[in-house]
Structure formats: C-alpha cells, structure tokens
Amino acid sequence: MINEKEIKPEMPVVCSNDGQFGIVDHLDGSDSIKLKKDTAGKHHYIPTSWVTKVDNKVHVDRPGDQAMKEWRTEPRN
C-alpha cells in the first residue's frame, strides 16, 4: 500500500520498465493523479491503484504503452 502523501508535484511517473511517461501535476482526490499537460496540451489522469512504489519517482504496475492507452483525459466525477 502506498502513501498518497508521498506523491508530489513535478515527480516523474515511470512505467514498469522504468520509462517515464508523465509528470505529476497534483493528486486529484485520493484515488487519482493528474499529470502535467502533454505536447498536445492535454492533461491525463491515472488511478493511484496503479502505483507500486514512490521514491524520487512514481512507479506504476504496467508498461508505458498500456498506461497511455488506459489513462483518462477527464477526471472522475
């Protein structure tokens, strides 16, 4: 279980093979991470349930390609 309070703005978000695919903008509630805008100017959201550990990066449990297919472009309501 991760401690969401360890997730800070500007932290790199890396996939299971350690490739960076995002940067934390901020936590959106207790179950979602809002990522900084991509090159197309869109924010993306990933669930905190994907996070396996937090050190100087936020590590998620899936490869980057899969994460980018599954992330949301709108926050949960």
Sequence and secondary structure as in RCSB ss.txt:
>XXXX:A:sequence
MINEKEIKPEMPVVCSNDGQFGIVDHLDGSDSIKLKKDTAGKHHYIPTSWVTKVDNKVHVDRPGDQAMKEWRTEP
RN
>XXXX:A:secstr
   GGG  TT EEE TTS EEEEEEEE SSSEEEE   TTS  EEEEGGGEEEESSSEEESS HHHHHHH BSS 
  
